[in-house]
Amino acid sequence: MMVRRRLFRAAAGSLTVLACGLLAACDSTAHSTPAAAAATSAPSPTPSMKTLPPSKLCTVLTKGVAERLITDARLAARVSPNKGAAPDVCDYTSADGRSTLSLTPASRTYAAELSAAHNLAANPTSAGMRDVRVDTVDAVGRQAFRETAYQTQAKQQLTFVVWNTGSRNWVVTLATDAPSETTPTTAPHDTVVQVARSITGKLPTGR
């Protein structure tokens, strides 16, 4: 659930961490917290697919900002789907491929994202998760929450920050390999919140 929701935010082929659609993209059976996912690198383009220019969101989530969370962050390629429009998402991966970071608009209302996060926390095993926690966050947009979880199959620590700026809802998703099922010390959950806070004033306001 959570994984599916998270994946929706990361955009197809961007972050496995968004495997469920970003945190808020999943429902009770597929958590879509603008985060739920398992991080993976973008697929290689095929004859039926093409690489797209970086999302304009990358002028907000810049390489310098991304490196506050991922050392030697590298912009991930955006791939056009065979049908439909490519999701608007800015993705970065670490040089070793063990961490992924994304910024994307949420596809659901803030209330729906928050509800999905609490549903996942109440039944994490249904989405292959454990240690799911949802916390209210202050001073990030009009309202915000952070969701953290451990994805047991992908063995990743996930952190999602979902917030509302009045006209839109946004999600920052960080996924980091954590085989020992312990919270990574290289990118504290608080730093993800700090990154969200620092870019809020630069986000586009139109839909």
C-alpha positions in Angstrom: 0.0 0.0 0.0 2.4 2.6 1.2 4.9 1.4 -1.4 2.4 1.9 -4.2 1.4 5.3 -3.0 4.9 6.5 -2.7 5.7 5.2 -6.1 3.0 7.2 -7.6 4.8 10.3 -6.5 8.1 9.3 -7.7 6.8 8.7 -11.2 6.9 5.7 -13.3 10.4 4.2 -13.6 11.9 6.8 -11.3 12.0 5.5 -7.8 11.2 2.0 -6.6 10.7 3.9 -3.4 7.6 5.1 -5.0 6.7 1.6 -6.0 3.3 2.1 -4.4 2.9 5.4 -5.8 4.1 8.2 -3.7 3.3 8.4 -0.1 -0.2 9.5 -0.9 -0.8 7.5 -4.1 -1.7 4.2 -2.4 -4.9 3.3 -0.7 -5.4 1.0 2.3 -4.2 -1.9 0.2 -1.5 -0.1 -1.6 -0.3 2.7 0.6 0.3 5.8 -1.4 1.9 8.1 1.0 3.6 10.5 -1.1 5.8 7.8 -0.4 5.7 4.1 -0.4 8.1 2.5 -2.6 11.3 0.7 -3.1 14.0 2.7 -4.7 15.5 1.7 -8.0 17.2 3.5 -10.8 15.2 4.6 -13.9 14.9 1.9 -16.6 17.0 2.2 -19.7 15.1 3.7 -22.7 13.9 1.2 -25.3 12.9 1.9 -29.0 9.4 2.6 -27.8 10.5 5.0 -25.1 12.4 8.3 -25.0 14.4 10.2 -22.5 12.8 13.6 -21.5 14.4 16.8 -20.3 14.7 17.2 -16.5 11.5 18.3 -14.8 11.2 22.0 -14.0 11.0 20.9 -10.4 14.7 20.3 -10.6 15.2 24.0 -10.5 13.6 23.8 -7.0 15.1 20.5 -5.9 18.6 21.3 -7.2 21.7 19.1 -7.0 23.0 21.2 -4.2 19.8 20.6 -2.2 19.7 16.9 -3.0 23.3 16.5 -1.7 22.1 17.5 1.7 20.5 14.0 1.7 22.5 12.0 -0.8 26.2 12.3 -1.2 27.2 12.8 -4.9 23.6 13.0 -6.0 23.0 12.3 -9.6 20.0 13.5 -11.6 18.0 10.5 -12.8 16.8 10.3 -16.4 13.1 10.8 -17.0 11.6 8.3 -19.4 8.4 8.9 -21.4 5.8 6.3 -21.0 4.4 4.5 -24.0 1.0 6.1 -23.3 -0.1 9.1 -21.4 1.9 12.0 -20.0 5.2 11.6 -18.1 4.8 12.3 -14.4 6.2 15.6 -13.2 8.9 14.5 -10.9 12.5 15.4 -10.1 14.6 12.4 -9.1 18.2 11.9 -7.9 20.1 8.8 -7.1 23.4 8.2 -5.2 26.5 7.2 -7.1 26.3 3.7 -5.7 22.5 3.4 -6.4 21.7 2.8 -2.8 19.7 5.9 -2.2 17.0 7.8 -4.2 15.3 11.1 -3.6 12.3 12.6 -5.4 10.1 15.7 -5.4 6.7 15.4 -7.0 3.2 16.9 -6.7 0.7 14.7 -4.9 -2.2 13.4 -6.9 -4.6 13.3 -4.0 -5.8 15.7 -1.5 -3.8 16.3 1.7 -6.6 14.7 3.8 -6.5 11.6 1.5 -2.7 11.4 1.8 -2.8 11.6 5.6 -5.6 9.1 5.8 -3.6 6.6 3.7 -0.6 7.1 5.9 -2.5 6.3 9.0 -4.1 3.3 7.4 -0.7 2.0 6.5 0.6 2.6 10.0 -2.4 0.5 11.3 -1.7 -2.4 9.0 1.9 -2.2 7.7 2.4 -5.9 7.0 -0.2 -5.8 4.2 2.2 -3.6 2.3 5.3 -5.4 3.2 6.3 -2.7 5.7 7.2 -2.5 9.4 7.9 0.3 11.9 5.6 2.7 10.1 5.2 6.0 11.9 3.3 9.2 11.0 4.2 12.5 12.6 2.9 16.0 12.2 5.4 18.5 10.9 5.5 22.2 11.8 6.5 25.2 9.6 6.3 23.4 6.3 3.5 25.0 4.2 0.1 25.2 5.7 0.1 21.7 7.0 2.5 18.7 6.7 3.3 15.3 8.0 6.2 12.9 7.8 5.9 9.2 7.3 8.7 6.8 8.0 8.8 3.0 7.4 11.0 0.1 6.7 10.2 -1.9 3.5 11.1 -5.5 4.3 11.4 -7.0 0.8 13.5 -4.2 -0.7 15.3 -3.7 2.7 14.9 0.1 2.5 14.3 2.8 5.0 11.7 5.2 3.6 11.0 8.7 4.6 8.1 10.7 3.1 7.2 14.3 3.8 3.9 15.5 2.5 2.7 19.0 2.7 0.2 21.5 1.5 1.1 25.0 0.2 -2.5 26.2 -0.2 -2.9 25.6 -3.9 -1.1 22.3 -4.2 0.2 19.3 -2.3 3.8 18.1 -2.5 5.8 15.0 -1.6 9.5 14.5 -1.0 10.5 10.9 -0.8 13.8 9.5 0.3 14.7 5.8 0.1 17.9 4.3 1.5 19.2 0.8 1.6 19.2 -0.4 5.2 19.8 -4.2 5.3 20.1 -4.2 9.1 16.6 -2.6 9.4 18.0 0.3 11.3 17.4 4.0 10.5 20.3 5.3 8.4 22.4 7.9 10.2 23.7 9.6 7.0 20.4 11.2 6.2 18.3 11.8 9.4 14.5 12.0 9.0 14.7 15.6 10.3 16.9 16.5 7.3 14.2 15.5 4.9 11.8 17.8 6.7 14.4 20.6 6.6 14.8 20.1 2.8 11.0 20.3 2.3 10.9 23.4 4.4 13.8 25.1 2.5 12.2 24.6 -1.0 8.6 25.4 -0.1 8.9 29.1 -1.1 10.3 28.1 -4.5 7.6 25.7 -5.5 5.2 26.6 -8.4 1.8 27.8 -7.3 -0.3 27.0 -10.4 -1.8 23.7 -11.2 
